[in-house]
Amino acid sequence: MRRIQPEFPDDWGCEVIGAVVESDNPADLGEDMLCVQLANGILVSAGWSSEMDPAGHYLVCATSGLEDVVAPIESHSAEDAMAEVVRLVSVLRLETAASASLRNRTRAGAQ
């Protein structure tokens, strides 16, 4: 089992809990692996879906309250999932939670 934990600059104001887990043992793969709480209230998370299912995948999400800020992103490797977490944090840390929620509602209405 390998745990991959992101590191962000202190001035980004991120609180990191957990790590993305890479393992050949399905029992190690849980839905709630990593949460990154941004100073603006947005939560970026990563986990395994479905929990302990060897045929599952990593799922990276960004939420504000109960709303998705971006569509969930699927990945089949721990490294790619972590890259998505880092990418989302670097972009979303600059937004306010309200603007992210509005952007998501506007995009959903256009579809």
PyRosetta script that sets phi, psi and omega in degrees:
from pyrosetta import init, pose_from_sequence

init()
pose = pose_from_sequence("MRRIQPEFPDDWGCEVIGAVVESDNPADLGEDMLCVQLANGILVSAGWSSEMDPAGHYLVCATSGLEDVVAPIESHSAEDAMAEVVRLVSVLRLETAASASLRNRTRAGAQ")
pose.set_psi(1, 139.2)
pose.set_omega(1, 177.5)
pose.set_phi(2, -128.8)
pose.set_psi(2, 133.5)
pose.set_omega(2, 177.9)
pose.set_phi(3, -106.3)
pose.set_psi(3, 128.6)
pose.set_omega(3, 179.1)
pose.set_phi(4, -114.4)
pose.set_psi(4, 117.4)
pose.set_omega(4, -178.3)
pose.set_phi(5, -117.3)
pose.set_psi(5, 131.6)
pose.set_omega(5, -179.5)
pose.set_phi(6, -75.8)
pose.set_psi(6, 155.6)
pose.set_omega(6, 173.0)
pose.set_phi(7, -126.3)
pose.set_psi(7, 132.4)
pose.set_omega(7, -179.8)
pose.set_phi(8, -125.9)
pose.set_psi(8, 152.6)
pose.set_omega(8, 176.9)
pose.set_phi(9, -58.2)
pose.set_psi(9, 144.9)
pose.set_omega(9, -179.3)
pose.set_phi(10, -56.5)
pose.set_psi(10, -36.1)
pose.set_omega(10, -176.0)
pose.set_phi(11, -75.5)
pose.set_psi(11, -1.6)
pose.set_omega(11, 174.7)
pose.set_phi(12, -79.4)
pose.set_psi(12, -17.3)
pose.set_omega(12, 176.6)
pose.set_phi(13, 67.5)
pose.set_psi(13, 35.8)
pose.set_omega(13, -179.5)
pose.set_phi(14, -95.7)
pose.set_psi(14, 140.2)
pose.set_omega(14, 171.1)
pose.set_phi(15, -109.0)
pose.set_psi(15, 118.1)
pose.set_omega(15, -176.7)
pose.set_phi(16, -104.8)
pose.set_psi(16, 128.0)
pose.set_omega(16, 177.8)
pose.set_phi(17, -127.1)
pose.set_psi(17, 121.8)
pose.set_omega(17, 176.8)
pose.set_phi(18, 89.5)
pose.set_psi(18, -165.0)
pose.set_omega(18, -178.3)
pose.set_phi(19, -159.2)
pose.set_psi(19, 158.9)
pose.set_omega(19, 172.5)
pose.set_phi(20, -79.9)
pose.set_psi(20, 131.1)
pose.set_omega(20, -176.9)
pose.set_phi(21, -105.1)
pose.set_psi(21, 132.9)
pose.set_omega(21, 173.1)
pose.set_phi(22, -114.5)
pose.set_psi(22, 124.3)
pose.set_omega(22, -175.9)
pose.set_phi(23, -157.7)
pose.set_psi(23, 148.6)
pose.set_omega(23, 172.9)
pose.set_phi(24, -83.7)
pose.set_psi(24, -9.9)
pose.set_omega(24, -179.3)
pose.set_phi(25, -95.5)
pose.set_psi(25, 110.8)
pose.set_omega(25, -178.8)
pose.set_phi(26, -55.9)
pose.set_psi(26, -26.1)
pose.set_omega(26, 179.9)
pose.set_phi(27, -65.0)
pose.set_psi(27, -20.0)
pose.set_omega(27, 179.2)
pose.set_phi(28, -84.3)
pose.set_psi(28, -10.6)
pose.set_omega(28, -171.5)
pose.set_phi(29, -99.4)
pose.set_psi(29, 105.2)
pose.set_omega(29, -177.1)
pose.set_phi(30, -111.5)
pose.set_psi(30, 162.6)
pose.set_omega(30, -179.9)
pose.set_phi(31, -70.4)
pose.set_psi(31, -30.6)
pose.set_omega(31, -176.9)
pose.set_phi(32, -113.8)
pose.set_psi(32, 85.5)
pose.set_omega(32, -179.4)
pose.set_phi(33, -95.3)
pose.set_psi(33, -49.5)
pose.set_omega(33, -171.0)
pose.set_phi(34, -135.8)
pose.set_psi(34, 134.9)
pose.set_omega(34, 172.5)
pose.set_phi(35, -130.7)
pose.set_psi(35, 132.2)
pose.set_omega(35, 175.0)
pose.set_phi(36, -121.5)
pose.set_psi(36, 110.4)
pose.set_omega(36, 179.1)
pose.set_phi(37, -90.6)
pose.set_psi(37, 120.5)
pose.set_omega(37, 179.0)
pose.set_phi(38, -88.2)
pose.set_psi(38, 157.5)
pose.set_omega(38, -178.7)
pose.set_phi(39, -61.4)
pose.set_psi(39, -26.0)
pose.set_omega(39, -179.1)
pose.set_phi(40, -85.7)
pose.set_psi(40, 5.1)
pose.set_omega(40, 176.8)
pose.set_phi(41, 94.5)
pose.set_psi(41, -7.5)
pose.set_omega(41, 178.5)
pose.set_phi(42, -76.9)
pose.set_psi(42, 140.1)
pose.set_omega(42, 179.7)
pose.set_phi(43, -114.4)
pose.set_psi(43, 123.0)
pose.set_omega(43, 174.4)
pose.set_phi(44, -106.8)
pose.set_psi(44, 126.9)
pose.set_omega(44, -176.3)
pose.set_phi(45, -133.8)
pose.set_psi(45, 157.8)
pose.set_omega(45, 177.3)
pose.set_phi(46, -140.8)
pose.set_psi(46, 144.4)
pose.set_omega(46, 178.4)
pose.set_phi(47, -164.4)
pose.set_psi(47, -175.0)
pose.set_omega(47, -178.9)
pose.set_phi(48, -107.1)
pose.set_psi(48, 133.6)
pose.set_omega(48, -179.7)
pose.set_phi(49, -130.6)
pose.set_psi(49, 125.9)
pose.set_omega(49, -4.9)
pose.set_phi(50, -84.3)
pose.set_psi(50, 146.0)
pose.set_omega(50, -174.9)
pose.set_phi(51, -49.4)
pose.set_psi(51, 129.7)
pose.set_omega(51, 177.0)
pose.set_phi(52, 62.6)
pose.set_psi(52, 15.6)
pose.set_omega(52, 177.9)
pose.set_phi(53, -92.5)
pose.set_psi(53, 116.1)
pose.set_omega(53, -178.4)
pose.set_phi(54, -62.2)
pose.set_psi(54, -19.9)
pose.set_omega(54, 178.3)
pose.set_phi(55, -92.9)
pose.set_psi(55, 7.9)
pose.set_omega(55, -176.5)
pose.set_phi(56, -77.4)
pose.set_psi(56, -164.7)
pose.set_omega(56, -179.4)
pose.set_phi(57, -152.4)
pose.set_psi(57, 163.9)
pose.set_omega(57, 173.5)
pose.set_phi(58, -77.1)
pose.set_psi(58, 145.4)
pose.set_omega(58, 179.0)
pose.set_phi(59, -130.9)
pose.set_psi(59, 123.3)
pose.set_omega(59, 179.9)
pose.set_phi(60, -111.3)
pose.set_psi(60, 128.3)
pose.set_omega(60, -177.1)
pose.set_phi(61, -130.0)
pose.set_psi(61, 154.2)
pose.set_omega(61, 171.8)
pose.set_phi(62, -132.1)
pose.set_psi(62, 125.3)
pose.set_omega(62, -176.9)
pose.set_phi(63, -131.1)
pose.set_psi(63, 155.4)
pose.set_omega(63, 172.4)
pose.set_phi(64, -131.1)
pose.set_psi(64, 110.0)
pose.set_omega(64, -172.5)
pose.set_phi(65, 65.9)
pose.set_psi(65, -125.0)
pose.set_omega(65, 179.2)
pose.set_phi(66, -99.7)
pose.set_psi(66, 3.6)
pose.set_omega(66, -175.3)
pose.set_phi(67, -104.8)
pose.set_psi(67, 140.6)
pose.set_omega(67, 172.5)
pose.set_phi(68, -69.1)
pose.set_psi(68, 135.7)
pose.set_omega(68, 175.0)
pose.set_phi(69, -87.9)
pose.set_psi(69, -37.0)
pose.set_omega(69, 173.2)
pose.set_phi(70, -133.8)
pose.set_psi(70, 160.1)
pose.set_omega(70, 176.5)
pose.set_phi(71, -65.2)
pose.set_psi(71, 141.9)
pose.set_omega(71, 177.7)
pose.set_phi(72, -55.6)
pose.set_psi(72, 142.8)
pose.set_omega(72, -176.8)
pose.set_phi(73, -112.9)
pose.set_psi(73, 125.1)
pose.set_omega(73, 178.3)
pose.set_phi(74, -93.8)
pose.set_psi(74, 145.5)
pose.set_omega(74, 177.4)
pose.set_phi(75, -148.0)
pose.set_psi(75, 148.5)
pose.set_omega(75, 178.8)
pose.set_phi(76, -104.8)
pose.set_psi(76, 3.2)
pose.set_omega(76, 176.1)
pose.set_phi(77, -131.0)
pose.set_psi(77, 147.4)
pose.set_omega(77, 179.1)
pose.set_phi(78, -63.3)
pose.set_psi(78, -39.3)
pose.set_omega(78, -179.5)
pose.set_phi(79, -63.4)
pose.set_psi(79, -43.3)
pose.set_omega(79, 178.8)
pose.set_phi(80, -66.6)
pose.set_psi(80, -38.7)
pose.set_omega(80, 177.5)
pose.set_phi(81, -62.4)
pose.set_psi(81, -43.6)
pose.set_omega(81, 179.4)
pose.set_phi(82, -66.3)
pose.set_psi(82, -38.1)
pose.set_omega(82, 177.3)
pose.set_phi(83, -60.8)
pose.set_psi(83, -39.1)
pose.set_omega(83, 177.3)
pose.set_phi(84, -66.6)
pose.set_psi(84, -40.1)
pose.set_omega(84, 176.9)
pose.set_phi(85, -59.2)
pose.set_psi(85, -49.3)
pose.set_omega(85, -178.4)
pose.set_phi(86, -62.7)
pose.set_psi(86, -42.1)
pose.set_omega(86, 179.4)
pose.set_phi(87, -62.5)
pose.set_psi(87, -47.1)
pose.set_omega(87, -179.6)
pose.set_phi(88, -63.4)
pose.set_psi(88, -44.1)
pose.set_omega(88, 179.5)
pose.set_phi(89, -61.1)
pose.set_psi(89, -44.4)
pose.set_omega(89, -177.2)
pose.set_phi(90, -64.1)
pose.set_psi(90, -32.6)
pose.set_omega(90, 179.3)
pose.set_phi(91, -83.9)
pose.set_psi(91, -48.4)
pose.set_omega(91, -171.8)
pose.set_phi(92, -76.3)
pose.set_psi(92, -19.2)
pose.set_omega(92, 179.7)
pose.set_phi(93, -63.8)
pose.set_psi(93, -21.2)
pose.set_omega(93, -178.7)
pose.set_phi(94, -87.6)
pose.set_psi(94, -11.1)
pose.set_omega(94, -179.6)
pose.set_phi(95, -93.4)
pose.set_psi(95, 154.7)
pose.set_omega(95, 168.8)
pose.set_phi(96, -84.6)
pose.set_psi(96, 154.7)
pose.set_omega(96, 178.9)
pose.set_phi(97, -59.4)
pose.set_psi(97, -37.2)
pose.set_omega(97, -179.2)
pose.set_phi(98, -66.2)
pose.set_psi(98, -43.1)
pose.set_omega(98, -179.4)
pose.set_phi(99, -68.4)
pose.set_psi(99, -35.2)
pose.set_omega(99, 177.8)
pose.set_phi(100, -65.5)
pose.set_psi(100, -41.4)
pose.set_omega(100, 178.9)
pose.set_phi(101, -66.0)
pose.set_psi(101, -42.0)
pose.set_omega(101, 178.7)
pose.set_phi(102, -64.6)
pose.set_psi(102, -42.4)
pose.set_omega(102, 178.9)
pose.set_phi(103, -59.8)
pose.set_psi(103, -42.8)
pose.set_omega(103, -179.0)
pose.set_phi(104, -65.7)
pose.set_psi(104, -43.4)
pose.set_omega(104, -180.0)
pose.set_phi(105, -65.5)
pose.set_psi(105, -38.2)
pose.set_omega(105, 179.2)
pose.set_phi(106, -65.5)
pose.set_psi(106, -44.4)
pose.set_omega(106, 179.6)
pose.set_phi(107, -64.4)
pose.set_psi(107, -42.0)
pose.set_omega(107, -179.3)
pose.set_phi(108, -65.1)
pose.set_psi(108, -36.2)
pose.set_omega(108, 179.1)
pose.set_phi(109, -70.2)
pose.set_psi(109, -25.3)
pose.set_omega(109, -179.1)
pose.set_phi(110, -80.0)
pose.set_psi(110, -15.4)
pose.set_omega(110, -177.2)
pose.set_phi(111, -84.8)
pose.dump_pdb("model.pdb")
